[in-house]
């Protein structure tokens, strides 16, 4: 079955926009790899929601072991036009994660999505954050300035909301050094809001491509590599214990498990992860234990497709048994509409 498209014209326009941004990002990342004499080509992988009846998507994935540790850019277009009882009408999103192989090259997370509810309400979710394992002050400031220049008056409040969302209470630190997070954004002017999402995305893509090209020319030590492995472990910890978008995606459907966990780096330190169990709330301790058990043992521990599926199973089992644990997940100033809107 082919993928169906939503009836909504705004969802169609949003798909055109995020697909364009996906192509721009992939081209810039391939250009950065080529500039560093490590050419890389992203490969498209398609997936279907409910066999295509309710949409699906296409993610572009880089190879591993070269310029990228792991990288993917996923466009998803989901709708429930044929199910009028569902609160969610459509959701159109670009979700990107880039983990370069070089320890001094920062990781990037970016998410832009337009969501429409059955009652006619709709809003944008805009996220962009720089995630270096070995922070460089100059890179942090350039990324921050790119967000300030592109977001304008929206930057201050969205930066504060991002700092709140990406804080990891158990470890007393943030995931990343610069955070932009706008939840439920709707100014009343769809075109202006779409232009804001486009402007932020294009600014982030441009500055990030420059940063990873520059960083990949720097000398990295074994200490930098060890710090990168520890940071990648923290990244997995935050994604699988705190991130609402990841958790809701896994609980709602099983059509794109590998794509949803495409945000995970290729290797982590399972021993370090295990040491953090004592720091989380009691309700989350079984989840951390299950995640450690799901991983291949050691440091480094390869997060391959089989391990990712075990991680998926662990997350689903935990929140099915303990739905109250969802209240412990990250939030900005508002709790985003997630699982409930698919019912």
ROVEX-333673 format. One record per residue (C-alpha): residue number from 0; residue in one letter; x, y, z. Coordinates in steps of 0.2 Angstrom, whole numbers, padded with zeros to 4 digits. Layout:
<pos:NUM&code:a&u:X&v:Y&w:Z>
...
END
This chain:
<pos:0&code:x&u:0000&v:0000&w:0000>
<pos:1&code:x&u:0006&v:0017&w:-0004>
<pos:2&code:x&u:0007&v:0031&w:0009>
<pos:3&code:x&u:-0009&v:0042&w:0010>
<pos:4&code:x&u:-0008&v:0060&w:0013>
<pos:5&code:x&u:-0019&v:0071&w:0025>
<pos:6&code:x&u:-0033&v:0081&w:0018>
<pos:7&code:x&u:-0028&v:0097&w:0027>
<pos:8&code:x&u:-0020&v:0110&w:0016>
<pos:9&code:x&u:-0009&v:0117&w:0030>
<pos:10&code:x&u:-0003&v:0099&w:0033>
<pos:11&code:x&u:0002&v:0098&w:0015>
<pos:12&code:x&u:0011&v:0115&w:0016>
<pos:13&code:x&u:0020&v:0109&w:0032>
<pos:14&code:x&u:0026&v:0093&w:0023>
<pos:15&code:x&u:0033&v:0103&w:0008>
<pos:16&code:x&u:0042&v:0114&w:0021>
<pos:17&code:x&u:0049&v:0100&w:0032>
<pos:18&code:x&u:0054&v:0090&w:0016>
<pos:19&code:x&u:0063&v:0105&w:0009>
<pos:20&code:x&u:0072&v:0107&w:0026>
<pos:21&code:x&u:0077&v:0089&w:0026>
<pos:22&code:x&u:0085&v:0090&w:0009>
<pos:23&code:x&u:0094&v:0105&w:0014>
<pos:24&code:x&u:0101&v:0097&w:0030>
<pos:25&code:x&u:0106&v:0081&w:0021>
<pos:26&code:x&u:0115&v:0091&w:0007>
<pos:27&code:x&u:0125&v:0102&w:0020>
<pos:28&code:x&u:0130&v:0087&w:0030>
<pos:29&code:x&u:0136&v:0078&w:0014>
<pos:30&code:x&u:0145&v:0093&w:0010>
<pos:31&code:x&u:0154&v:0094&w:0027>
<pos:32&code:x&u:0159&v:0076&w:0025>
<pos:33&code:x&u:0166&v:0079&w:0008>
<pos:34&code:x&u:0175&v:0095&w:0013>
<pos:35&code:x&u:0184&v:0085&w:0027>
<pos:36&code:x&u:0189&v:0071&w:0014>
<pos:37&code:x&u:0177&v:0059&w:0021>
<pos:38&code:x&u:0163&v:0058&w:0008>
<pos:39&code:x&u:0147&v:0051&w:0015>
<pos:40&code:x&u:0130&v:0048&w:0006>
<pos:41&code:x&u:0113&v:0047&w:0016>
<pos:42&code:x&u:0102&v:0033&w:0011>
<pos:43&code:x&u:0083&v:0035&w:0011>
<pos:44&code:x&u:0072&v:0023&w:0021>
<pos:45&code:x&u:0053&v:0023&w:0020>
<pos:46&code:x&u:0041&v:0018&w:0033>
<pos:47&code:x&u:0022&v:0017&w:0034>
<pos:48&code:x&u:0009&v:0020&w:0048>
<pos:49&code:x&u:-0004&v:0007&w:0049>
<pos:50&code:x&u:0002&v:0000&w:0032>
<pos:51&code:x&u:0001&v:0018&w:0024>
<pos:52&code:x&u:-0017&v:0020&w:0029>
<pos:53&code:x&u:-0013&v:0034&w:0041>
<pos:54&code:x&u:0003&v:0041&w:0032>
<pos:55&code:x&u:0021&v:0037&w:0036>
<pos:56&code:x&u:0037&v:0045&w:0032>
<pos:57&code:x&u:0055&v:0044&w:0025>
<pos:58&code:x&u:0071&v:0046&w:0035>
<pos:59&code:x&u:0088&v:0049&w:0027>
<pos:60&code:x&u:0102&v:0039&w:0036>
<pos:61&code:x&u:0121&v:0041&w:0035>
<pos:62&code:x&u:0133&v:0026&w:0036>
<pos:63&code:x&u:0142&v:0023&w:0052>
<pos:64&code:x&u:0161&v:0022&w:0055>
<pos:65&code:x&u:0166&v:0036&w:0044>
<pos:66&code:x&u:0162&v:0055&w:0046>
<pos:67&code:x&u:0147&v:0051&w:0056>
<pos:68&code:x&u:0145&v:0041&w:0072>
<pos:69&code:x&u:0126&v:0041&w:0068>
<pos:70&code:x&u:0115&v:0053&w:0058>
<pos:71&code:x&u:0097&v:0053&w:0052>
<pos:72&code:x&u:0084&v:0066&w:0046>
<pos:73&code:x&u:0066&v:0059&w:0047>
<pos:74&code:x&u:0051&v:0067&w:0040>
<pos:75&code:x&u:0034&v:0060&w:0046>
<pos:76&code:x&u:0017&v:0064&w:0040>
<pos:77&code:x&u:0003&v:0055&w:0050>
<pos:78&code:x&u:-0015&v:0059&w:0049>
<pos:79&code:x&u:-0032&v:0051&w:0055>
<pos:80&code:x&u:-0044&v:0059&w:0042>
<pos:81&code:x&u:-0054&v:0042&w:0042>
<pos:82&code:x&u:-0055&v:0041&w:0061>
<pos:83&code:x&u:-0066&v:0056&w:0067>
<pos:84&code:x&u:-0066&v:0051&w:0085>
<pos:85&code:x&u:-0047&v:0053&w:0087>
<pos:86&code:x&u:-0042&v:0070&w:0094>
<pos:87&code:x&u:-0027&v:0071&w:0083>
<pos:88&code:x&u:-0031&v:0076&w:0065>
<pos:89&code:x&u:-0013&v:0076&w:0058>
<pos:90&code:x&u:0005&v:0078&w:0063>
<pos:91&code:x&u:0019&v:0083&w:0051>
<pos:92&code:x&u:0037&v:0083&w:0058>
<pos:93&code:x&u:0055&v:0084&w:0054>
<pos:94&code:x&u:0066&v:0076&w:0067>
<pos:95&code:x&u:0085&v:0076&w:0065>
<pos:96&code:x&u:0100&v:0070&w:0075>
<pos:97&code:x&u:0118&v:0071&w:0070>
<pos:98&code:x&u:0132&v:0063&w:0080>
<pos:99&code:x&u:0149&v:0066&w:0071>
<pos:100&code:x&u:0163&v:0054&w:0074>
<pos:101&code:x&u:0176&v:0067&w:0078>
<pos:102&code:x&u:0176&v:0069&w:0097>
<pos:103&code:x&u:0177&v:0088&w:0095>
<pos:104&code:x&u:0163&v:0090&w:0083>
<pos:105&code:x&u:0146&v:0093&w:0092>
<pos:106&code:x&u:0130&v:0083&w:0090>
<pos:107&code:x&u:0115&v:0092&w:0084>
<pos:108&code:x&u:0096&v:0089&w:0088>
<pos:109&code:x&u:0083&v:0098&w:0078>
<pos:110&code:x&u:0064&v:0096&w:0077>
<pos:111&code:x&u:0051&v:0106&w:0068>
<pos:112&code:x&u:0033&v:0100&w:0068>
<pos:113&code:x&u:0015&v:0106&w:0064>
<pos:114&code:x&u:0001&v:0097&w:0073>
<pos:115&code:x&u:-0018&v:0099&w:0070>
<pos:116&code:x&u:-0031&v:0093&w:0082>
<pos:117&code:x&u:-0049&v:0088&w:0077>
<pos:118&code:x&u:-0057&v:0104&w:0084>
<pos:119&code:x&u:-0047&v:0115&w:0072>
<pos:120&code:x&u:-0033&v:0120&w:0084>
<pos:121&code:x&u:-0015&v:0119&w:0078>
<pos:122&code:x&u:0002&v:0123&w:0083>
<pos:123&code:x&u:0021&v:0122&w:0079>
<pos:124&code:x&u:0034&v:0113&w:0090>
<pos:125&code:x&u:0051&v:0120&w:0086>
<pos:126&code:x&u:0067&v:0113&w:0094>
<pos:127&code:x&u:0086&v:0116&w:0090>
<pos:128&code:x&u:0100&v:0112&w:0102>
<pos:129&code:x&u:0119&v:0110&w:0101>
<pos:130&code:x&u:0126&v:0095&w:0110>
<pos:131&code:x&u:0145&v:0094&w:0111>
<pos:132&code:x&u:0154&v:0081&w:0121>
<pos:133&code:x&u:0169&v:0092&w:0122>
<pos:134&code:x&u:0162&v:0110&w:0122>
<pos:135&code:x&u:0171&v:0124&w:0113>
<pos:136&code:x&u:0166&v:0141&w:0119>
<pos:137&code:x&u:0167&v:0149&w:0102>
<pos:138&code:x&u:0156&v:0136&w:0094>
<pos:139&code:x&u:0143&v:0138&w:0108>
<pos:140&code:x&u:0142&v:0157&w:0105>
<pos:141&code:x&u:0141&v:0155&w:0086>
<pos:142&code:x&u:0126&v:0143&w:0088>
<pos:143&code:x&u:0118&v:0154&w:0101>
<pos:144&code:x&u:0120&v:0169&w:0090>
<pos:145&code:x&u:0112&v:0160&w:0075>
<pos:146&code:x&u:0097&v:0156&w:0085>
<pos:147&code:x&u:0096&v:0174&w:0091>
<pos:148&code:x&u:0097&v:0181&w:0074>
<pos:149&code:x&u:0084&v:0169&w:0066>
<pos:150&code:x&u:0072&v:0169&w:0081>
<pos:151&code:x&u:0073&v:0187&w:0086>
<pos:152&code:x&u:0061&v:0191&w:0100>
<pos:153&code:x&u:0056&v:0173&w:0102>
<pos:154&code:x&u:0073&v:0167&w:0107>
<pos:155&code:x&u:0073&v:0172&w:0125>
<pos:156&code:x&u:0058&v:0163&w:0131>
<pos:157&code:x&u:0061&v:0148&w:0120>
<pos:158&code:x&u:0079&v:0147&w:0126>
<pos:159&code:x&u:0073&v:0147&w:0144>
<pos:160&code:x&u:0060&v:0134&w:0140>
<pos:161&code:x&u:0073&v:0123&w:0132>
<pos:162&code:x&u:0085&v:0125&w:0147>
<pos:163&code:x&u:0071&v:0118&w:0157>
<pos:164&code:x&u:0066&v:0104&w:0145>
<pos:165&code:x&u:0084&v:0097&w:0143>
<pos:166&code:x&u:0089&v:0098&w:0161>
<pos:167&code:x&u:0093&v:0081&w:0169>
<pos:168&code:x&u:0088&v:0082&w:0187>
<pos:169&code:x&u:0097&v:0065&w:0192>
<pos:170&code:x&u:0114&v:0071&w:0185>
<pos:171&code:x&u:0112&v:0090&w:0189>
<pos:172&code:x&u:0116&v:0095&w:0172>
<pos:173&code:x&u:0109&v:0099&w:0155>
<pos:174&code:x&u:0110&v:0089&w:0139>
<pos:175&code:x&u:0118&v:0101&w:0127>
<pos:176&code:x&u:0124&v:0119&w:0129>
<pos:177&code:x&u:0112&v:0129&w:0119>
<pos:178&code:x&u:0093&v:0125&w:0119>
<pos:179&code:x&u:0079&v:0132&w:0109>
<pos:180&code:x&u:0062&v:0125&w:0112>
<pos:181&code:x&u:0045&v:0133&w:0108>
<pos:182&code:x&u:0030&v:0122&w:0112>
<pos:183&code:x&u:0012&v:0125&w:0106>
<pos:184&code:x&u:0018&v:0140&w:0095>
<pos:185&code:x&u:0004&v:0149&w:0086>
<pos:186&code:x&u:0004&v:0167&w:0083>
<pos:187&code:x&u:-0012&v:0167&w:0073>
<pos:188&code:x&u:-0003&v:0169&w:0057>
<pos:189&code:x&u:0002&v:0152&w:0049>
<pos:190&code:x&u:0013&v:0159&w:0036>
<pos:191&code:x&u:0023&v:0169&w:0048>
<pos:192&code:x&u:0025&v:0154&w:0060>
<pos:193&code:x&u:0030&v:0143&w:0046>
<pos:194&code:x&u:0043&v:0156&w:0040>
<pos:195&code:x&u:0050&v:0157&w:0058>
<pos:196&code:x&u:0052&v:0138&w:0058>
<pos:197&code:x&u:0061&v:0139&w:0041>
<pos:198&code:x&u:0072&v:0153&w:0046>
<pos:199&code:x&u:0078&v:0145&w:0062>
<pos:200&code:x&u:0081&v:0128&w:0053>
<pos:201&code:x&u:0091&v:0136&w:0039>
<pos:202&code:x&u:0101&v:0146&w:0051>
<pos:203&code:x&u:0105&v:0131&w:0062>
<pos:204&code:x&u:0109&v:0120&w:0047>
<pos:205&code:x&u:0121&v:0134&w:0040>
<pos:206&code:x&u:0131&v:0137&w:0056>
<pos:207&code:x&u:0131&v:0118&w:0061>
<pos:208&code:x&u:0139&v:0113&w:0045>
<pos:209&code:x&u:0152&v:0126&w:0047>
<pos:210&code:x&u:0156&v:0120&w:0065>
<pos:211&code:x&u:0158&v:0102&w:0061>
<pos:212&code:x&u:0169&v:0106&w:0047>
<pos:213&code:x&u:0180&v:0116&w:0058>
<pos:214&code:x&u:0180&v:0104&w:0072>
<pos:215&code:x&u:0184&v:0089&w:0062>
<pos:216&code:x&u:0201&v:0098&w:0057>
<pos:217&code:x&u:0206&v:0099&w:0076>
<pos:218&code:x&u:0217&v:0086&w:0084>
<pos:219&code:x&u:0208&v:0075&w:0096>
<pos:220&code:x&u:0215&v:0065&w:0111>
<pos:221&code:x&u:0211&v:0049&w:0119>
<pos:222&code:x&u:0204&v:0059&w:0133>
<pos:223&code:x&u:0192&v:0068&w:0121>
<pos:224&code:x&u:0186&v:0051&w:0115>
<pos:225&code:x&u:0183&v:0045&w:0132>
<pos:226&code:x&u:0173&v:0061&w:0136>
<pos:227&code:x&u:0163&v:0058&w:0120>
<pos:228&code:x&u:0158&v:0040&w:0125>
<pos:229&code:x&u:0153&v:0046&w:0142>
<pos:230&code:x&u:0142&v:0060&w:0134>
<pos:231&code:x&u:0134&v:0048&w:0122>
<pos:232&code:x&u:0129&v:0038&w:0137>
<pos:233&code:x&u:0121&v:0053&w:0145>
<pos:234&code:x&u:0112&v:0057&w:0128>
<pos:235&code:x&u:0105&v:0039&w:0128>
<pos:236&code:x&u:0100&v:0041&w:0146>
<pos:237&code:x&u:0091&v:0058&w:0143>
<pos:238&code:x&u:0082&v:0052&w:0128>
<pos:239&code:x&u:0076&v:0035&w:0135>
<pos:240&code:x&u:0071&v:0041&w:0153>
<pos:241&code:x&u:0066&v:0059&w:0150>
<pos:242&code:x&u:0061&v:0064&w:0132>
<pos:243&code:x&u:0042&v:0065&w:0130>
<pos:244&code:x&u:0043&v:0064&w:0111>
<pos:245&code:x&u:0053&v:0048&w:0110>
<pos:246&code:x&u:0042&v:0040&w:0123>
<pos:247&code:x&u:0026&v:0045&w:0116>
<pos:248&code:x&u:0032&v:0039&w:0099>
<pos:249&code:x&u:0036&v:0022&w:0105>
<pos:250&code:x&u:0020&v:0020&w:0115>
<pos:251&code:x&u:0008&v:0026&w:0101>
<pos:252&code:x&u:0015&v:0014&w:0087>
<pos:253&code:x&u:0028&v:0001&w:0082>
<pos:254&code:x&u:0030&v:0006&w:0064>
<pos:255&code:x&u:0046&v:0016&w:0065>
<pos:256&code:x&u:0055&v:0009&w:0081>
<pos:257&code:x&u:0072&v:0010&w:0072>
<pos:258&code:x&u:0069&v:0027&w:0066>
<pos:259&code:x&u:0063&v:0034&w:0083>
<pos:260&code:x&u:0079&v:0027&w:0091>
<pos:261&code:x&u:0089&v:0034&w:0077>
<pos:262&code:x&u:0093&v:0048&w:0089>
<pos:263&code:x&u:0105&v:0036&w:0099>
<pos:264&code:x&u:0124&v:0036&w:0096>
<pos:265&code:x&u:0132&v:0021&w:0090>
<pos:266&code:x&u:0141&v:0017&w:0107>
<pos:267&code:x&u:0139&v:0020&w:0125>
<pos:268&code:x&u:0146&v:0015&w:0142>
<pos:269&code:x&u:0134&v:0002&w:0149>
<pos:270&code:x&u:0143&v:0002&w:0166>
<pos:271&code:x&u:0142&v:0021&w:0167>
<pos:272&code:x&u:0123&v:0020&w:0164>
<pos:273&code:x&u:0121&v:0007&w:0177>
<pos:274&code:x&u:0130&v:0018&w:0190>
<pos:275&code:x&u:0116&v:0031&w:0187>
<pos:276&code:x&u:0102&v:0020&w:0193>
<pos:277&code:x&u:0104&v:0026&w:0211>
<pos:278&code:x&u:0102&v:0044&w:0206>
<pos:279&code:x&u:0085&v:0043&w:0198>
<pos:280&code:x&u:0068&v:0043&w:0207>
<pos:281&code:x&u:0063&v:0025&w:0214>
<pos:282&code:x&u:0049&v:0024&w:0200>
<pos:283&code:x&u:0062&v:0025&w:0187>
<pos:284&code:x&u:0075&v:0013&w:0194>
<pos:285&code:x&u:0067&v:-0002&w:0186>
<pos:286&code:x&u:0068&v:0007&w:0169>
<pos:287&code:x&u:0087&v:0011&w:0171>
<pos:288&code:x&u:0090&v:-0007&w:0176>
<pos:289&code:x&u:0080&v:-0013&w:0160>
<pos:290&code:x&u:0090&v:-0001&w:0149>
<pos:291&code:x&u:0106&v:-0008&w:0155>
<pos:292&code:x&u:0101&v:-0026&w:0153>
<pos:293&code:x&u:0095&v:-0022&w:0135>
<pos:294&code:x&u:0112&v:-0015&w:0130>
<pos:295&code:x&u:0127&v:-0025&w:0125>
<pos:296&code:x&u:0139&v:-0026&w:0140>
<pos:297&code:x&u:0154&v:-0015&w:0141>
<pos:298&code:x&u:0162&v:0001&w:0137>
<pos:299&code:x&u:0160&v:0004&w:0123>
<pos:300&code:x&u:0144&v:-0005&w:0121>
<pos:301&code:x&u:0137&v:-0006&w:0103>
<pos:302&code:x&u:0120&v:0001&w:0101>
<pos:303&code:x&u:0115&v:-0010&w:0086>
<pos:304&code:x&u:0098&v:-0013&w:0078>
<pos:305&code:x&u:0095&v:-0028&w:0090>
<pos:306&code:x&u:0100&v:-0018&w:0105>
<pos:307&code:x&u:0089&v:-0004&w:0100>
<pos:308&code:x&u:0074&v:-0016&w:0099>
<pos:309&code:x&u:0078&v:-0022&w:0116>
<pos:310&code:x&u:0078&v:-0004&w:0122>
<pos:311&code:x&u:0061&v:-0001&w:0114>
<pos:312&code:x&u:0054&v:-0016&w:0122>
<pos:313&code:x&u:0061&v:-0010&w:0139>
<pos:314&code:x&u:0053&v:0007&w:0138>
<pos:315&code:x&u:0036&v:0000&w:0132>
<pos:316&code:x&u:0036&v:-0013&w:0146>
<pos:317&code:x&u:0040&v:0000&w:0159>
<pos:318&code:x&u:0027&v:0013&w:0155>
<pos:319&code:x&u:0014&v:0000&w:0152>
<pos:320&code:x&u:0017&v:-0006&w:0170>
<pos:321&code:x&u:0020&v:0011&w:0177>
<pos:322&code:x&u:0010&v:0024&w:0167>
<pos:323&code:x&u:0012&v:0036&w:0182>
<pos:324&code:x&u:0030&v:0037&w:0178>
<pos:325&code:x&u:0026&v:0048&w:0163>
<pos:326&code:x&u:0024&v:0062&w:0175>
<pos:327&code:x&u:0043&v:0062&w:0178>
<pos:328&code:x&u:0047&v:0066&w:0160>
<pos:329&code:x&u:0054&v:0082&w:0154>
<pos:330&code:x&u:0043&v:0097&w:0151>
<pos:331&code:x&u:0045&v:0115&w:0147>
<pos:332&code:x&u:0032&v:0128&w:0152>
<pos:333&code:x&u:0018&v:0117&w:0145>
<pos:334&code:x&u:0016&v:0098&w:0143>
<pos:335&code:x&u:0015&v:0094&w:0125>
<pos:336&code:x&u:0000&v:0085&w:0118>
<pos:337&code:x&u:0007&v:0067&w:0115>
<pos:338&code:x&u:-0001&v:0050&w:0118>
<pos:339&code:x&u:-0018&v:0057&w:0123>
<pos:340&code:x&u:-0021&v:0066&w:0106>
<pos:341&code:x&u:-0019&v:0049&w:0097>
<pos:342&code:x&u:-0034&v:0041&w:0106>
END
